[in-house]
Amino acid sequence: MLQRQKAAGMTGYFSSPFPRRTSVSVDVGGVVVGGGAPVIVQSMTNTDTADIDQTVAQVAALH
């Protein structure tokens, strides 16, 4: 678990009445997917990047 996840109060997987399916990890373009690897999220802003305050606010809203 990453330090920032601990700081955010994230303690690991949520409990679920459904069993998790075991998977193998796969490297896709340098990003490991599956096999217990953390979920990777990629996003883009739709603000004018010259407007720093609005762009930072939009990025912060992703968290």
PDB file of N, CA, C and O in Angstrom:
ATOM      1  N   MET A   1       0.852  -1.172   0.000  1.00  0.00           N
ATOM      2  CA  MET A   1       0.000   0.000   0.000  1.00  0.00           C
ATOM      3  C   MET A   1       0.897   1.233   0.000  1.00  0.00           C
ATOM      4  O   MET A   1       1.868   1.307   0.752  1.00  0.00           O
ATOM      5  N   LEU A   2       0.564   2.189  -0.842  1.00  0.00           N
ATOM      6  CA  LEU A   2       1.344   3.407  -0.946  1.00  0.00           C
ATOM      7  C   LEU A   2       1.117   4.313   0.250  1.00  0.00           C
ATOM      8  O   LEU A   2       0.060   4.278   0.881  1.00  0.00           O
ATOM      9  N   GLN A   3       2.125   5.128   0.557  1.00  0.00           N
ATOM     10  CA  GLN A   3       2.033   6.046   1.694  1.00  0.00           C
ATOM     11  C   GLN A   3       0.838   6.980   1.557  1.00  0.00           C
ATOM     12  O   GLN A   3       0.148   7.247   2.541  1.00  0.00           O
ATOM     13  N   ARG A   4       0.580   7.488   0.329  1.00  0.00           N
ATOM     14  CA  ARG A   4      -0.542   8.414   0.144  1.00  0.00           C
ATOM     15  C   ARG A   4      -1.883   7.714   0.330  1.00  0.00           C
ATOM     16  O   ARG A   4      -2.860   8.345   0.733  1.00  0.00           O
ATOM     17  N   GLN A   5      -1.938   6.409   0.038  1.00  0.00           N
ATOM     18  CA  GLN A   5      -3.170   5.662   0.275  1.00  0.00           C
ATOM     19  C   GLN A   5      -3.426   5.543   1.773  1.00  0.00           C
ATOM     20  O   GLN A   5      -4.562   5.679   2.226  1.00  0.00           O
ATOM     21  N   LYS A   6      -2.371   5.289   2.536  1.00  0.00           N
ATOM     22  CA  LYS A   6      -2.515   5.213   3.992  1.00  0.00           C
ATOM     23  C   LYS A   6      -2.955   6.557   4.549  1.00  0.00           C
ATOM     24  O   LYS A   6      -3.819   6.622   5.423  1.00  0.00           O
ATOM     25  N   ALA A   7      -2.353   7.636   4.035  1.00  0.00           N
ATOM     26  CA  ALA A   7      -2.693   8.976   4.511  1.00  0.00           C
ATOM     27  C   ALA A   7      -4.146   9.321   4.205  1.00  0.00           C
ATOM     28  O   ALA A   7      -4.776  10.072   4.950  1.00  0.00           O
ATOM     29  N   ALA A   8      -4.678   8.778   3.117  1.00  0.00           N
ATOM     30  CA  ALA A   8      -6.064   9.049   2.736  1.00  0.00           C
ATOM     31  C   ALA A   8      -7.045   8.138   3.466  1.00  0.00           C
ATOM     32  O   ALA A   8      -8.256   8.237   3.265  1.00  0.00           O
ATOM     33  N   GLY A   9      -6.521   7.247   4.317  1.00  0.00           N
ATOM     34  CA  GLY A   9      -7.393   6.354   5.070  1.00  0.00           C
ATOM     35  C   GLY A   9      -7.796   5.107   4.307  1.00  0.00           C
ATOM     36  O   GLY A   9      -8.717   4.400   4.715  1.00  0.00           O
ATOM     37  N   MET A  10      -7.115   4.829   3.204  1.00  0.00           N
ATOM     38  CA  MET A  10      -7.435   3.636   2.424  1.00  0.00           C
ATOM     39  C   MET A  10      -6.748   2.451   3.088  1.00  0.00           C
ATOM     40  O   MET A  10      -5.537   2.476   3.310  1.00  0.00           O
ATOM     41  N   THR A  11      -7.509   1.423   3.404  1.00  0.00           N
ATOM     42  CA  THR A  11      -6.958   0.297   4.147  1.00  0.00           C
ATOM     43  C   THR A  11      -6.838  -0.972   3.319  1.00  0.00           C
ATOM     44  O   THR A  11      -6.455  -2.008   3.863  1.00  0.00           O
ATOM     45  N   GLY A  12      -7.139  -0.938   2.059  1.00  0.00           N
ATOM     46  CA  GLY A  12      -7.043  -2.127   1.232  1.00  0.00           C
ATOM     47  C   GLY A  12      -8.354  -2.384   0.525  1.00  0.00           C
ATOM     48  O   GLY A  12      -9.117  -1.456   0.257  1.00  0.00           O
ATOM     49  N   TYR A  13      -8.616  -3.643   0.224  1.00  0.00           N
ATOM     50  CA  TYR A  13      -9.833  -3.995  -0.500  1.00  0.00           C
ATOM     51  C   TYR A  13     -11.065  -3.816   0.375  1.00  0.00           C
ATOM     52  O   TYR A  13     -11.011  -4.011   1.590  1.00  0.00           O
ATOM     53  N   PHE A  14     -12.161  -3.446  -0.247  1.00  0.00           N
ATOM     54  CA  PHE A  14     -13.429  -3.366   0.461  1.00  0.00           C
ATOM     55  C   PHE A  14     -13.960  -4.777   0.640  1.00  0.00           C
ATOM     56  O   PHE A  14     -13.719  -5.645  -0.200  1.00  0.00           O
ATOM     57  N   SER A  15     -14.677  -5.010   1.723  1.00  0.00           N
ATOM     58  CA  SER A  15     -15.267  -6.328   1.901  1.00  0.00           C
ATOM     59  C   SER A  15     -16.441  -6.468   0.937  1.00  0.00           C
ATOM     60  O   SER A  15     -17.147  -5.500   0.654  1.00  0.00           O
ATOM     61  N   SER A  16     -16.633  -7.663   0.449  1.00  0.00           N
ATOM     62  CA  SER A  16     -17.680  -7.907  -0.530  1.00  0.00           C
ATOM     63  C   SER A  16     -18.249  -9.298  -0.305  1.00  0.00           C
ATOM     64  O   SER A  16     -17.513 -10.213   0.065  1.00  0.00           O
ATOM     65  N   PRO A  17     -19.541  -9.470  -0.520  1.00  0.00           N
ATOM     66  CA  PRO A  17     -20.112 -10.812  -0.389  1.00  0.00           C
ATOM     67  C   PRO A  17     -19.725 -11.713  -1.562  1.00  0.00           C
ATOM     68  O   PRO A  17     -19.987 -12.915  -1.536  1.00  0.00           O
ATOM     69  N   PHE A  18     -19.108 -11.140  -2.578  1.00  0.00           N
ATOM     70  CA  PHE A  18     -18.728 -11.900  -3.764  1.00  0.00           C
ATOM     71  C   PHE A  18     -17.231 -12.189  -3.742  1.00  0.00           C
ATOM     72  O   PHE A  18     -16.436 -11.302  -3.433  1.00  0.00           O
ATOM     73  N   PRO A  19     -16.839 -13.419  -4.066  1.00  0.00           N
ATOM     74  CA  PRO A  19     -15.408 -13.736  -4.073  1.00  0.00           C
ATOM     75  C   PRO A  19     -14.702 -13.046  -5.244  1.00  0.00           C
ATOM     76  O   PRO A  19     -15.276 -12.891  -6.322  1.00  0.00           O
ATOM     77  N   ARG A  20     -13.455 -12.636  -5.019  1.00  0.00           N
ATOM     78  CA  ARG A  20     -12.666 -12.031  -6.092  1.00  0.00           C
ATOM     79  C   ARG A  20     -12.067 -13.137  -6.943  1.00  0.00           C
ATOM     80  O   ARG A  20     -11.583 -14.143  -6.423  1.00  0.00           O
ATOM     81  N   ARG A  21     -12.103 -12.945  -8.245  1.00  0.00           N
ATOM     82  CA  ARG A  21     -11.536 -13.926  -9.163  1.00  0.00           C
ATOM     83  C   ARG A  21     -10.028 -13.728  -9.226  1.00  0.00           C
ATOM     84  O   ARG A  21      -9.555 -12.602  -9.380  1.00  0.00           O
ATOM     85  N   THR A  22      -9.273 -14.809  -9.109  1.00  0.00           N
ATOM     86  CA  THR A  22      -7.825 -14.741  -9.205  1.00  0.00           C
ATOM     87  C   THR A  22      -7.431 -14.443 -10.644  1.00  0.00           C
ATOM     88  O   THR A  22      -7.980 -15.027 -11.578  1.00  0.00           O
ATOM     89  N   SER A  23      -6.482 -13.535 -10.820  1.00  0.00           N
ATOM     90  CA  SER A  23      -6.030 -13.201 -12.169  1.00  0.00           C
ATOM     91  C   SER A  23      -4.510 -13.145 -12.194  1.00  0.00           C
ATOM     92  O   SER A  23      -3.862 -13.080 -11.149  1.00  0.00           O
ATOM     93  N   VAL A  24      -3.961 -13.170 -13.376  1.00  0.00           N
ATOM     94  CA  VAL A  24      -2.515 -13.041 -13.536  1.00  0.00           C
ATOM     95  C   VAL A  24      -2.203 -11.607 -13.938  1.00  0.00           C
ATOM     96  O   VAL A  24      -3.032 -10.930 -14.547  1.00  0.00           O
ATOM     97  N   SER A  25      -1.010 -11.150 -13.596  1.00  0.00           N
ATOM     98  CA  SER A  25      -0.632  -9.797 -13.989  1.00  0.00           C
ATOM     99  C   SER A  25      -0.100  -9.812 -15.416  1.00  0.00           C
ATOM    100  O   SER A  25       0.566 -10.757 -15.841  1.00  0.00           O
ATOM    101  N   VAL A  26      -0.408  -8.746 -16.142  1.00  0.00           N
ATOM    102  CA  VAL A  26       0.010  -8.603 -17.533  1.00  0.00           C
ATOM    103  C   VAL A  26       0.611  -7.216 -17.691  1.00  0.00           C
ATOM    104  O   VAL A  26       0.063  -6.237 -17.184  1.00  0.00           O
ATOM    105  N   ASP A  27       1.741  -7.130 -18.395  1.00  0.00           N
ATOM    106  CA  ASP A  27       2.362  -5.842 -18.676  1.00  0.00           C
ATOM    107  C   ASP A  27       1.806  -5.328 -19.997  1.00  0.00           C
ATOM    108  O   ASP A  27       1.975  -5.959 -21.040  1.00  0.00           O
ATOM    109  N   VAL A  28       1.141  -4.178 -19.945  1.00  0.00           N
ATOM    110  CA  VAL A  28       0.561  -3.565 -21.140  1.00  0.00           C
ATOM    111  C   VAL A  28       1.241  -2.217 -21.334  1.00  0.00           C
ATOM    112  O   VAL A  28       0.902  -1.245 -20.659  1.00  0.00           O
ATOM    113  N   GLY A  29       2.184  -2.157 -22.239  1.00  0.00           N
ATOM    114  CA  GLY A  29       2.879  -0.900 -22.503  1.00  0.00           C
ATOM    115  C   GLY A  29       3.601  -0.340 -21.293  1.00  0.00           C
ATOM    116  O   GLY A  29       3.662   0.877 -21.119  1.00  0.00           O
ATOM    117  N   GLY A  30       4.144  -1.204 -20.461  1.00  0.00           N
ATOM    118  CA  GLY A  30       4.870  -0.752 -19.280  1.00  0.00           C
ATOM    119  C   GLY A  30       4.007  -0.550 -18.051  1.00  0.00           C
ATOM    120  O   GLY A  30       4.510  -0.131 -17.008  1.00  0.00           O
ATOM    121  N   VAL A  31       2.711  -0.841 -18.152  1.00  0.00           N
ATOM    122  CA  VAL A  31       1.785  -0.712 -17.024  1.00  0.00           C
ATOM    123  C   VAL A  31       1.297  -2.102 -16.650  1.00  0.00           C
ATOM    124  O   VAL A  31       0.764  -2.821 -17.495  1.00  0.00           O
ATOM    125  N   VAL A  32       1.475  -2.488 -15.384  1.00  0.00           N
ATOM    126  CA  VAL A  32       1.039  -3.809 -14.937  1.00  0.00           C
ATOM    127  C   VAL A  32      -0.444  -3.752 -14.597  1.00  0.00           C
ATOM    128  O   VAL A  32      -0.892  -2.897 -13.832  1.00  0.00           O
ATOM    129  N   VAL A  33      -1.200  -4.687 -15.187  1.00  0.00           N
ATOM    130  CA  VAL A  33      -2.649  -4.768 -14.988  1.00  0.00           C
ATOM    131  C   VAL A  33      -2.977  -6.154 -14.457  1.00  0.00           C
ATOM    132  O   VAL A  33      -2.439  -7.147 -14.947  1.00  0.00           O
ATOM    133  N   GLY A  34      -3.860  -6.235 -13.453  1.00  0.00           N
ATOM    134  CA  GLY A  34      -4.301  -7.520 -12.916  1.00  0.00           C
ATOM    135  C   GLY A  34      -3.327  -8.087 -11.905  1.00  0.00           C
ATOM    136  O   GLY A  34      -2.301  -7.480 -11.596  1.00  0.00           O
ATOM    137  N   GLY A  35      -3.664  -9.261 -11.394  1.00  0.00           N
ATOM    138  CA  GLY A  35      -2.793  -9.957 -10.456  1.00  0.00           C
ATOM    139  C   GLY A  35      -2.568  -9.229  -9.148  1.00  0.00           C
ATOM    140  O   GLY A  35      -1.525  -9.404  -8.518  1.00  0.00           O
ATOM    141  N   GLY A  36      -3.513  -8.422  -8.730  1.00  0.00           N
ATOM    142  CA  GLY A  36      -3.366  -7.697  -7.475  1.00  0.00           C
ATOM    143  C   GLY A  36      -2.670  -6.352  -7.617  1.00  0.00           C
ATOM    144  O   GLY A  36      -2.474  -5.651  -6.624  1.00  0.00           O
ATOM    145  N   ALA A  37      -2.294  -5.980  -8.845  1.00  0.00           N
ATOM    146  CA  ALA A  37      -1.665  -4.669  -9.061  1.00  0.00           C
ATOM    147  C   ALA A  37      -2.691  -3.568  -8.803  1.00  0.00           C
ATOM    148  O   ALA A  37      -3.885  -3.781  -9.014  1.00  0.00           O
ATOM    149  N   PRO A  38      -2.248  -2.403  -8.352  1.00  0.00           N
ATOM    150  CA  PRO A  38      -3.203  -1.312  -8.120  1.00  0.00           C
ATOM    151  C   PRO A  38      -3.848  -0.858  -9.425  1.00  0.00           C
ATOM    152  O   PRO A  38      -3.254  -0.977 -10.496  1.00  0.00           O
ATOM    153  N   VAL A  39      -5.053  -0.344  -9.325  1.00  0.00           N
ATOM    154  CA  VAL A  39      -5.770   0.152 -10.498  1.00  0.00           C
ATOM    155  C   VAL A  39      -5.115   1.450 -10.946  1.00  0.00           C
ATOM    156  O   VAL A  39      -4.879   2.341 -10.130  1.00  0.00           O
ATOM    157  N   ILE A  40      -4.824   1.562 -12.227  1.00  0.00           N
ATOM    158  CA  ILE A  40      -4.199   2.752 -12.796  1.00  0.00           C
ATOM    159  C   ILE A  40      -5.273   3.564 -13.506  1.00  0.00           C
ATOM    160  O   ILE A  40      -6.040   3.027 -14.305  1.00  0.00           O
ATOM    161  N   VAL A  41      -5.323   4.853 -13.212  1.00  0.00           N
ATOM    162  CA  VAL A  41      -6.302   5.739 -13.844  1.00  0.00           C
ATOM    163  C   VAL A  41      -5.550   6.808 -14.609  1.00  0.00           C
ATOM    164  O   VAL A  41      -4.650   7.451 -14.070  1.00  0.00           O
ATOM    165  N   GLN A  42      -5.918   6.997 -15.864  1.00  0.00           N
ATOM    166  CA  GLN A  42      -5.344   8.071 -16.664  1.00  0.00           C
ATOM    167  C   GLN A  42      -6.480   8.985 -17.086  1.00  0.00           C
ATOM    168  O   GLN A  42      -7.544   8.515 -17.489  1.00  0.00           O
ATOM    169  N   SER A  43      -6.261  10.273 -16.997  1.00  0.00           N
ATOM    170  CA  SER A  43      -7.308  11.218 -17.336  1.00  0.00           C
ATOM    171  C   SER A  43      -6.705  12.426 -18.031  1.00  0.00           C
ATOM    172  O   SER A  43      -5.491  12.626 -18.026  1.00  0.00           O
ATOM    173  N   MET A  44      -7.573  13.221 -18.624  1.00  0.00           N
ATOM    174  CA  MET A  44      -7.157  14.470 -19.258  1.00  0.00           C
ATOM    175  C   MET A  44      -8.041  15.596 -18.735  1.00  0.00           C
ATOM    176  O   MET A  44      -9.197  15.374 -18.375  1.00  0.00           O
ATOM    177  N   THR A  45      -7.492  16.792 -18.696  1.00  0.00           N
ATOM    178  CA  THR A  45      -8.308  17.944 -18.329  1.00  0.00           C
ATOM    179  C   THR A  45      -8.926  18.525 -19.591  1.00  0.00           C
ATOM    180  O   THR A  45      -8.421  18.318 -20.694  1.00  0.00           O
ATOM    181  N   ASN A  46     -10.017  19.250 -19.422  1.00  0.00           N
ATOM    182  CA  ASN A  46     -10.616  19.934 -20.570  1.00  0.00           C
ATOM    183  C   ASN A  46     -10.649  21.444 -20.326  1.00  0.00           C
ATOM    184  O   ASN A  46     -11.503  22.160 -20.847  1.00  0.00           O
ATOM    185  N   THR A  47      -9.693  21.900 -19.518  1.00  0.00           N
ATOM    186  CA  THR A  47      -9.587  23.327 -19.233  1.00  0.00           C
ATOM    187  C   THR A  47      -8.493  23.936 -20.091  1.00  0.00           C
ATOM    188  O   THR A  47      -7.670  23.221 -20.663  1.00  0.00           O
ATOM    189  N   ASP A  48      -8.487  25.248 -20.177  1.00  0.00           N
ATOM    190  CA  ASP A  48      -7.392  25.960 -20.818  1.00  0.00           C
ATOM    191  C   ASP A  48      -6.200  25.837 -19.873  1.00  0.00           C
ATOM    192  O   ASP A  48      -6.245  26.355 -18.757  1.00  0.00           O
ATOM    193  N   THR A  49      -5.142  25.164 -20.300  1.00  0.00           N
ATOM    194  CA  THR A  49      -4.017  24.917 -19.397  1.00  0.00           C
ATOM    195  C   THR A  49      -3.295  26.196 -18.998  1.00  0.00           C
ATOM    196  O   THR A  49      -2.482  26.173 -18.074  1.00  0.00           O
ATOM    197  N   ALA A  50      -3.567  27.297 -19.660  1.00  0.00           N
ATOM    198  CA  ALA A  50      -3.020  28.589 -19.231  1.00  0.00           C
ATOM    199  C   ALA A  50      -3.731  29.077 -17.971  1.00  0.00           C
ATOM    200  O   ALA A  50      -3.195  29.902 -17.231  1.00  0.00           O
ATOM    201  N   ASP A  51      -4.943  28.563 -17.729  1.00  0.00           N
ATOM    202  CA  ASP A  51      -5.694  28.912 -16.517  1.00  0.00           C
ATOM    203  C   ASP A  51      -5.304  27.913 -15.430  1.00  0.00           C
ATOM    204  O   ASP A  51      -5.963  26.891 -15.240  1.00  0.00           O
ATOM    205  N   ILE A  52      -4.232  28.225 -14.732  1.00  0.00           N
ATOM    206  CA  ILE A  52      -3.650  27.290 -13.774  1.00  0.00           C
ATOM    207  C   ILE A  52      -4.622  26.929 -12.661  1.00  0.00           C
ATOM    208  O   ILE A  52      -4.748  25.757 -12.307  1.00  0.00           O
ATOM    209  N   ASP A  53      -5.311  27.921 -12.103  1.00  0.00           N
ATOM    210  CA  ASP A  53      -6.227  27.652 -10.987  1.00  0.00           C
ATOM    211  C   ASP A  53      -7.331  26.675 -11.381  1.00  0.00           C
ATOM    212  O   ASP A  53      -7.634  25.747 -10.632  1.00  0.00           O
ATOM    213  N   GLN A  54      -7.928  26.879 -12.544  1.00  0.00           N
ATOM    214  CA  GLN A  54      -9.015  26.003 -12.993  1.00  0.00           C
ATOM    215  C   GLN A  54      -8.490  24.602 -13.313  1.00  0.00           C
ATOM    216  O   GLN A  54      -9.155  23.609 -13.020  1.00  0.00           O
ATOM    217  N   THR A  55      -7.307  24.521 -13.909  1.00  0.00           N
ATOM    218  CA  THR A  55      -6.727  23.219 -14.236  1.00  0.00           C
ATOM    219  C   THR A  55      -6.373  22.449 -12.969  1.00  0.00           C
ATOM    220  O   THR A  55      -6.646  21.253 -12.876  1.00  0.00           O
ATOM    221  N   VAL A  56      -5.769  23.123 -11.994  1.00  0.00           N
ATOM    222  CA  VAL A  56      -5.427  22.467 -10.726  1.00  0.00           C
ATOM    223  C   VAL A  56      -6.691  21.999 -10.017  1.00  0.00           C
ATOM    224  O   VAL A  56      -6.711  20.903  -9.456  1.00  0.00           O
ATOM    225  N   ALA A  57      -7.738  22.804 -10.033  1.00  0.00           N
ATOM    226  CA  ALA A  57      -9.004  22.414  -9.395  1.00  0.00           C
ATOM    227  C   ALA A  57      -9.585  21.171 -10.057  1.00  0.00           C
ATOM    228  O   ALA A  57     -10.112  20.291  -9.376  1.00  0.00           O
ATOM    229  N   GLN A  58      -9.489  21.098 -11.377  1.00  0.00           N
ATOM    230  CA  GLN A  58     -10.029  19.934 -12.079  1.00  0.00           C
ATOM    231  C   GLN A  58      -9.209  18.680 -11.773  1.00  0.00           C
ATOM    232  O   GLN A  58      -9.775  17.602 -11.596  1.00  0.00           O
ATOM    233  N   VAL A  59      -7.904  18.807 -11.709  1.00  0.00           N
ATOM    234  CA  VAL A  59      -7.056  17.661 -11.367  1.00  0.00           C
ATOM    235  C   VAL A  59      -7.331  17.218  -9.929  1.00  0.00           C
ATOM    236  O   VAL A  59      -7.412  16.020  -9.657  1.00  0.00           O
ATOM    237  N   ALA A  60      -7.473  18.165  -9.016  1.00  0.00           N
ATOM    238  CA  ALA A  60      -7.750  17.833  -7.615  1.00  0.00           C
ATOM    239  C   ALA A  60      -9.091  17.121  -7.475  1.00  0.00           C
ATOM    240  O   ALA A  60      -9.255  16.289  -6.583  1.00  0.00           O
ATOM    241  N   ALA A  61     -10.049  17.432  -8.338  1.00  0.00           N
ATOM    242  CA  ALA A  61     -11.367  16.795  -8.282  1.00  0.00           C
ATOM    243  C   ALA A  61     -11.298  15.312  -8.651  1.00  0.00           C
ATOM    244  O   ALA A  61     -12.223  14.562  -8.338  1.00  0.00           O
ATOM    245  N   LEU A  62     -10.235  14.879  -9.302  1.00  0.00           N
ATOM    246  CA  LEU A  62     -10.073  13.463  -9.647  1.00  0.00           C
ATOM    247  C   LEU A  62      -9.806  12.612  -8.408  1.00  0.00           C
ATOM    248  O   LEU A  62     -10.088  11.414  -8.409  1.00  0.00           O
ATOM    249  N   HIS A  63      -9.276  13.207  -7.373  1.00  0.00           N
ATOM    250  CA  HIS A  63      -8.929  12.462  -6.153  1.00  0.00           C
ATOM    251  C   HIS A  63     -10.145  12.364  -5.324  1.00  0.00           C
ATOM    252  O   HIS A  63     -10.109  11.780  -4.242  1.00  0.00           O
TER     253      HIS A  63
END
